[in-house]
Amino acid sequence: MRDHVDGCGGPLTVRKFDGGQSNPTYLLQTPTRRYVLRAKPAPAARLLPTAHAIEREFRVMQALAPTEVPVPRVHALCEDEAVIGRAFYIMAHVEGRVFWDQTLTDLPAPQRAAVYDEMNRVLASLHRLDAVGLGLQDFGRPERYVARQVERWSGQYRATTTEEIVAMDRLMDWLPAHLPESAHSTQAEAIVHGDYRLDNLIFHPSEPRVVALLDWELSTRGHALADFSYHCMAWHIPHAEGRGLLGLDPLTEGIPSEAAYVQAYARRMAWDADAIRHDWSYYLAYNLFRVASILQGVAHRARQGTASNTRATAAAARVRPLAELGWRHAQAHRE
């Protein structure tokens, strides 16, 4: 860090952050500044191809620095595994608030509404960016994005499966066979975050303003609607599981309905909200399948003893319910 991070000096203390299932993350404290280190998993981990791509995280945050999408400042990327035993990068530590509960019950209703509107604004801002103008023309291939994602996560799931889940098998057959026309739209080609959700955002300490969007591991050039619908799964995940809004009737005051949230995003993107809703069930089914595949990988790492936190085993229990919910959305899809 003395060689590659400007202004870094003095003794260094390291503390691992709790939370996160993929790339271990650490707080680095010096006498004058705080930094964050993101690393690939432990060297003993048998990593799947294309997984844990911290180099991509570093590159996209570096490219987005001058845009209206708030990202931490990145300082240095180290791909030499001889240094600490794995590749890693260092970025600035951003002070602020992270909200874990979608209901935001600790905030007054007007602030809840403002937080949701800000989430909507930041994601639309990302999706409107010109990837080529930012030097990200080779940051993934947007063509056939949804079809290739289905292929990718089907492969990842098969490589890490630990038990038979009928709904996953059905989704792996159904999703490629029912790809909607909107999945081929060049209008929807965008830089996508891949894991855009409330707890990957740092908000200003007192204002409903995002100061940093984190965890870019799954980012690429892809399909904006696939990315946005992933974010909207909160309205379809049971609140009893701690991460969703389903089952709250009515919704906590200040939190928009899914329909209103989609309308706000459509307005910012200058899209037709009715056209978005036409294929909504397909994209929800796709994303529930995708998340189930990701969590299956977490479960697989837990069995190997290489998962990055102790909640990995509990994540495995969510694979089947998510797959079954995805299959119900698939059955509701209108051709």
N, C-alpha and C positions, 0 to 999 in steps of 0.2 A: 504493500500500500504506500510506503514511503516513496517508492520508485514510480508508481503509476497513478496515485490519487493526490491531486494538488492540495497542499495544506495539511496533509495527514502527518501526525507525529505523536510521540509519547507512548506510554504503555497502552495496551489494548485489552479490553475484556470482551468475552464472547458469551452470548446467551441465546439458546435456541427458542424460537417462537413456538408456542403451542398452536395447533390448528394447521390446516392444509394437509393434503393427502399425497402429494406428488413430489415436489421439489423442496427439500428441507431449507428453512429460512432462518437466518440468525441476525440478532442485533449486535452490532459492533460499536463499542463505546470507547472513545478516546477522551482525554481531558477536556477537549474543546468541542468535539462534534460527535454526532451519531451517524452511523451508516447501517445499511442492510446488505447482507450477503445472501445470495440465492445460489444453491449448488445442486448438482445432480445427486441422486440417491447414493447411498454407501456403495463403495466399490464391489462389495459382494453381491449386489443386486444384479440379477440378469435382466437387463433393460430390453424392452420391446423396441423394434425398429421405429424410428421417428418420435419416440416418447421422450419426455424430460428435456425438451430442446431449449435449454436456457440461452443458447446462442441466438435463437430467434427472438426470445423475449428482449434481450439486450438490443438487438438490431431495430426492432419495431419501436421501442421506447426512444431510442436515439433519433429515429426518423420523425417521430411525432412531437418531439420537444418544441419546435416552433409553431405548432398548430394550436387550435383552441381545445383540443382534447388534453386534459391535464394528466401528466405522467411524471413520476419522480425523475430527477436528473440521474443519469447513469454515468459512472465514473470510469470503470475499467472492466474488461472481460478477460478472463484467464482460461485458455483452453489447454494449457500445459498441466496435465494431471499429476506431474511430479511435484507441484507446489504444495497442494493439500490432499492429494490423492483422488481428486475429481475436478471436473471443470466447474467454474463458478463465475459470478460477476458481482460487482459492488455498485450500489446505488445510494442516493441520499435517503436518509430517514425523514419521512414527512409526518409532522405533528397533525393530529386531528382526531376526529371521531369515526369509529367503525360501528355500524349498526348490524346486529345479528338477527334481531327479531323483526320480521316483515311488518308487524303491526305498529311498530314505533310508539308503543304505549307510553314511553317516557317523555314524549314530545306533545305539545298542544296540537290540536287538529290543524290549524293553519300551517304549522311547520311540517306536519306529516305530508300535507298536500304539496308543499314546496319541495320536500325531499324527493317525492315521487316524480314531480315535474322536472326536477334537475336530473334525475336518473335518465328520464326519457330524452331530455335535451342532449346530454353527453353522448348517449348511444347514437342518436340521429346525427350528431356532429361527426362522430367517427365514420358513420356509413356514407356521409356526403363527401368525405375526403377523396382527393385524387391520388391514388396509389402511385401512378407513374410519375406524377409531379414531385412526389416525396422520395423518389428513388427506390420504390418498392415494387417495381414492375415484375421482378422475379420472385416475389414473396408469396409463392403459391400460385396455383392456376385456378382462376374463378370458373372457367368453363366446366360443366358437369360436376360442380362442387357437391351438391347434395348426393348425387349418385355415387361419387367417389367416397364421400363420408360414410355412406351406408356400407360400401365395400370395406373401407378401412376398419370401421368399428365392428363389423361382422368378423373380420379376420382377427382383430384384437380379442374379441369375446371368445372365439373358438380357441385361441391360443392360451386363454387363462381360465376357461370354464372349469368349475369344480362340481357341478351338479346339473342335471337336466332341468331346464325351465322351458316348458312348452311355449309360453307366450314369446320368449326370445326367438325360438325356432320359427314361429309363425311370422314374427315381424321381419326376420331376415329374408323370408320368402316374399312377404307382402310389399315391403317398402320399395324395392327396386321394380316391382311389377306395376306399381300404381303411382309412379313419379308424375306429379302434376306439371302442366304446361308452364306454370309460374317458376318452376325450378330451373327452366332454361332461359329466363329473362335476363338479357344483358343489362337492363335498367337496374337490376338488383345486385349487380356485381359491386363488391365493396371490400374494404378492409374489415374483417370481422375479428372480434375479441375472442370468441369461442367459449367464454365462461363468465359472461357479463351478469353479475348479480349484486345484490345490495352489499354483502360483506366483502366484496372485492373493491369497494370504493372507500376512500378516506374523505370525509367531509370536514370542512372548515370547523375549528373549535366552537364557533358560536353561530355561524351562518349556514343556511341550507345550500351550500355551494361545494361541489366536488373539487378537491385539491389534488387528488391522485387516483388514477385507475390502475389497479395492480393485477398481477398474475396473467401475463400475456403468453403463457406457454402454448396455448391452443390457437393463437392468432394466426391469420393467414389472409390471403385474398380469397374471398368466398361469396356467399349469398347473404345479403342483408336480412332478408325475411327469416332465414333459418336462424340467424343470430338473434334477431329480435324475439322470435317465438320462444327460443330457449329462455330468454330473460323473463318472458311472460308465464313460464311454467309455475311461478309462485301462486298464481290464481287457481292452479289445478293440483297443488300438493297440499295434503291435509295439514292444517295448523297444528294438529296434535303431534306431528313429527318435528315441529319447531322451526321449519323453514318456509312454511306456506301460508296461504290465506284461505284455502278451501275449508268450509265448515263454519266460517264466521258469517253469520247472517243476522243483522246486516254487517257489512264490512266496518271496521273501526273508522270512526268519523275522520274525514280528511283523506282517507285512502281512496283513490279512484276505482271504479269498476274496471274490469278488463276491457270492456267495450270503449269506455272513455279513454283509457290509456292507449289503445290501438288507434283511436281517432286522433289523439294528440301526436303520436308518432307519424301517422299518415300525413297530417298537416305539415309537419316539419320536413318530411321527405317529398312533399308535393305528390303524394300517391292517393289512389282511390281506396278508402277504408273498406268498402264493400268487396273490392277485389282481394284485399288481404284476407278478409274473413272467409272467402270462398274456399280456400285451401287450408284454413287454420287447423282443422283436425289432423290433416296429414302432417303438418310441421310439428304439431305437438306430439304425435305418435313417433315421428323421427327423433325428436329431441329426448323423449323419455327412453327410447331405445338406446340412444347415444349415451345418456347418463348411466343407464343400467350397465352398459358395456364398460364405461370408465370405472364404475364402482366394482365391477367384477375384477378388473385389474388391480384395484386396491386390495380386494379380498385375497387375490393370488399372492400379492406381495406380503400380506400379513401372514399367510401360511409359510412363506419363505423366511419370515422374520426380518424383512427389509422395508416394511411400510414405514412412512416417516412420522406417524404418531399413533398413539395407543387406541384411537377410535377407529382404526382401520377395520378391525373385525366387525364392529357394529355396522359399518357401512355395507358389509357383505349382506346383511339381513335386508337391506333395502332393494337389492337387485330384483328379486321376484315381484314385489309389489309395484315397482316402477314399470317393469315389463308388462305386467297384467293391465296396468292403467294405460300404457301405450297401446296395447292391443285393443282396448275398449275405444280409444280415440280412432284407431285405424278402422274399426267397424262402423264408426259414425261418419267417416269421410264421405263427402259427396263427390261423385265422379264429375 
